[in-house]
Amino acid sequence: MLNPCRAPARLNVAPSAILSAMLLAMLPAIPSAISSTIPRVTRSSGPTARRSAILPAMLNIVLTAILISSAKTTAQSIAITRENDAVSYHGYKLYRASVFPGQLPIVDSLDGADGVEIWNWLYKPDNFTYEMDVLSAPERDKQVKEVFDDVQLKYDVVIDDLQKEIETENVNEGFLLDNRNGHPMSWESYHSFEDMETYMYYLEQTYPDYVTVLNIGSSFEGRDLLVVKVSTSDSGNTSRPAIWVDGGMHAREWVSPAVVSYLLQRLVEIPDNYTSIVDAFDWYIMPMVNPDGYEYSRTHDRLWRKTRSKHHDSPCFGADLNRNFGYMWNSGGSSGDPCSDIFRGVKPFSEPESRALRDFLLLHRDQLKVYVSIHAYKQLWMYPWGYHHGRMADLLYVISGSSNDYAHGHLGIPYSFALELRDRGEHGYLLPRDQIEPTAEETTIGLFAMAQEVAHELQ
């Protein structure tokens, strides 16, 4: 029987050291905004350093309460218009506000209004503020601005009409598909799960010596949950260390599965550039953890986040997969309301998608040395913990039941990272398609630099 309190393997190098080596490789290719948000570990004992470390922990209690309330408000109360059974966000605005600790109750009061959602926030230790992205429905816009003005809150309009942003986010690139052999994938637009599935099997058929597609389960709606193994070792060899990378856990974060599939393409179709890393590790890559939610976000509600499971005695669907893992589950930063965007599920691993991931990771726990889960947005590279005073909790907010904490805390995988991709909030979850490839390129550079450093430490 597995011990849920099994301690992570002791390391000779801290995760922050891995990140430092990785950043040196990434800096030429990434915006300076990314490097400025990577946490810096200091040993200073001065009052400024102590305040910088203590303040986020104190405010997390307040911020977590705001997050839970916001998620419930969004799922239950945002007034929406349906056009051909699809949610329309005409007139919705996204604001960026700089919030001091004393102003947090003001944001909380806004959050209590129907039609207001806090999309994201980032702690800014240089001036002890939180950079908060607030989405407002048209009927709440006047109220939001009045509150901002009354307390002299500094804010900007980041997106003036969310629906227009949605409509320009992606286009039909069918005219390009005839020019591609064997698969429809590109990184000039966002693709359906079916396209990604086709591409994974194309790679297996084209490169059978080192690509294997593994079906690890089924989603709630019956879609296959697919993992691609990239390995140059013998098929029965499980002694080689392995790296896991997944994407698409939250449905609306479209750039995540696009970037993970790009990583797969680099590893398989341009192997000469990455021979040392492919030979050093087996790679397990899962571009789409939540195919049901992703497809629903494509056809019905662009901002859908959760799975699509049905709950007894509730009209609402789905659970937040990144609150559904069984390590420190229900320890803060999640909701027990099935209508909330951060609903943790009725119990740990209530969702077939998280169970499939758990079972695969358990099977390969001794082989896996790195776990990476890719999300969006805010341009961060984080390591545990999310459920208390740790890097994830300090920079964003408390998250319990996350896959990263489970991988490190329960399975003992030495290195566990959560990535937040582009952008910093200019487009939020609606990253334009012309940013897919540069986002994928800079992320791939970072991942390979990380892998090289881990390989060095394992020698």
Helices and strands as residue ranges (DSSP letters): H 15-26, H 32-37, H 47-77, E 81-83, E 86-88, E 93-99, G 101-103, H 104-111, E 116-124, E 129-136, G 138-140, H 141-150, E 154-159, H 162-169, H 174-177, H 193-206, E 211-218, E 224-230, E 242-246, H 255-269, G 271-274, H 275-280, E 282-286, H 291-299, G 321-323, H 352-363, E 368-376, E 380-382, H 391-395, H 403-405, I 406-410, E 415-421, G 433-435, H 436-458
